[in-house]
Amino acid sequence: MLLIFQALEAILLRTVSNLSHFSVVGMNIVKKLIHSYVKLIYAALYSENCKMSRGCLTLLSAMVAQGPDSARDVCSHFDFNNKYLPGLLKKGFKKGRTDVRMACIQFALSFLVAGDNALLAQVLELKGLDLYKAEAPHSPMGQERRFSAVRRTREVFQESVMKP
């Protein structure tokens, strides 16, 4: 199943980057995954296997990266209030590879890439994906910078709401 997730992720990332004329195909893949296979995605996401959880999160990130419409679809169908979601922020590998925590941060940042500011504000306010509780002591500096960018974006949103 991990191989299938990786293949779908590669297809989705290609339709976003250099095969933009196939963006409709990418959107159809996202809609099919969300509407027909969301239970399978949940099962893989909350499995004990760290590789499976990471692969599922990167697939979700690629789905969101398709654009604002797919990001809205993912946000509306994904259960951010699941009681197991905060546990993903504590999963990690011992060998220093990209772990599940970094994949969670990448998933949150994919909403930033999608370009819908209202949706980004909604995702950043979710309690289930509270990135401020992410325990990532061995994360690369680049990931930390990206996380800081999300934090600054959240503060910008809060300031813009406060201004009349």
N, C-alpha and C positions, 0 to 999 in steps of 0.2 A: 504494500500500500504506500509505503514511503517513496518508492520509485515512481509511482503514479503521481503522487503529490509533486515530486520534483519535476516530472515531465510537464505537468500542467502549469507549474510555476514558470518554467522556461518558456513555454508557449505564450503565456500571458505577458511576460516581460518583453518578449520579442514583438508582440503586437502593439505594445506601448511605445517601444523605442524605434526600431528601424523598419518595422512592417506595419506602419500606421494605417495603410490602406486595408488591413485586415482587422481594424478595431472593432467592427461589428461582430466578427467571429469571437474576439476576446470578450465582448459584452455578453454574447450568447453563452459562452463557457461559464462566465461568472453567474449568470442567471440560472443556468442549469444546476450548477454546484449549490447555489444558495437554496433553490426551491426543491431540489430532489435529494441532495446528499448532505444536508446540514447535520443530520444525526450521525452520519459517518465521520464528518469533520469533528463534531464534538467528542466522539469516542476516541479519535486519534489525538485530539488536543489534550484531553485529560487522562491519557494513558500513562502508565508508569515509565514507559520508554521515553527518555529525554530526546532522542533523535526524532521520534515520531511527533512529539509536541513541537519541537523546533521546526520540523518540516511543514507541519500544519500551519504554524504561525507565519512562516515565510510565504506559504501559498495564500493565506489570507491577506498578507501585505501586497502580494502581486495582484490579487483581486481588487483591492482598494486602489491600487496605482492605475487601474484602467481609466479612471476619471471620476468626476464628481457624481455621475449617475450610479456607477457601480459602488462607489464609496457609500452613497446613501442606501443602496440596497443591502450592502454588508452591515451597515450600522443598524438598519431597521430589522434585519432578520437575526443578527447575532445577539446572544443573550449575555450582555455585559454584567448582569447581576448574578451570574452563576456563582455558587459558593466555592467552587474549585478554582475559579479564575485567579484570585489573589495568590494561591499556592504556586502558580506558574512563575511568579516573580521570585520564587525562592529556589527554583530548580536550576541546577548547573552541572557542568562537567568538571571533572577534576584535572583534565589534561590541558586546560587553557584554551580550548577551542571556543568558537562562538557558542554560547549556551542559550538556554531557553529565556533567560532574563533579557539578553540582548535582542532576541527575536521578539519579545514583548515590546521592547522600546522601538524596534523597527516597525512593528505593527502600528503602534501609536503614531509614529512619525509618517507612516504612509498616508495618514489622513491629512497631514500637512502638505504632502506632495499632491494630493488630489485637488487642492485648490478651492475647496468650499469652506469659507471662513466660519459660517454658522455651524456646519457639521464638525469642524475642528474644535470649536468652542464646546460643543455638546460632548464630544468624545473626551476632551480634557477634563470635563467636570464629572465624568463617570466614576463611581466609587469602586467598581470591580477592577478597573484598569488604573489603579492608583500608582503611577510610576514613581511617586515620591517615596514609596515604601520598598522599591526595588533594591534588593540587597545584591549589589554588583561590585564587590570589592576588587575583583581581578579583571575589570573591564578595561578595554583599550581606551586610550585618551580620546580617540576620535568619537567613540560612542558617547563618552562623557560630554564632549562638546555638542553633539547633536541633542543630547538630553537637555543641556543648558539652553539650547536654542528653543526647544519646546517650552521650557520654563519661561523664557523671556516672552515668547508668543502668548502664553497664557496671561502674563502680566500686562501685555499690550491690550489684550482683549478686555481685561478687567478695567484698565484705565479708560478705554474707549467707551465702555458701558457707563462709567462714572461721569464722563463729560456730557454736558447737555447738548 
